[in-house]
Amino acid sequence: MFVFGVDCGDHRRCCGIPDEDVWARILYRLVETRVHGVVHVAAQQGITKYRWATDIAGITGLDPSLIRPTEPAPGGGRPLRSWLLDHGLCDLHIPPPRPVAASTEDFLRQAALC
């Protein structure tokens, strides 16, 4: 389960995105194929926290321009592509999880936040 928090006025609402069916399907296939070693499982549509926040603002009807980008701390640079490679998963013909934006939009709709 992916935990997600939203500030709602004077309180914060935290919920989870139920992707158990996705993870159960992937785990079943990994066990079924008797995989050994490490297999990375992650949505491959990389997204920054800033982009994710502006997407959430747009989905919920808020003004995305209110989200301000930040600069990394001095000496705290991040790699350009910092998400997991899922070649092992693809080699096994197991589709990766849905993109973050799609899962987020579904969650927000189910939680009646948009």
Secondary structure, DSSP 8 states (H G I E B T S, - for coil): -EEEEEEETTEEEEEEE--HHHHHHHHHHHHHTT--S-------S---HHHHHHHHHHHTT--GGGS------TT----S--S---HHHHHTT------HHHHHHHHHHHTT--
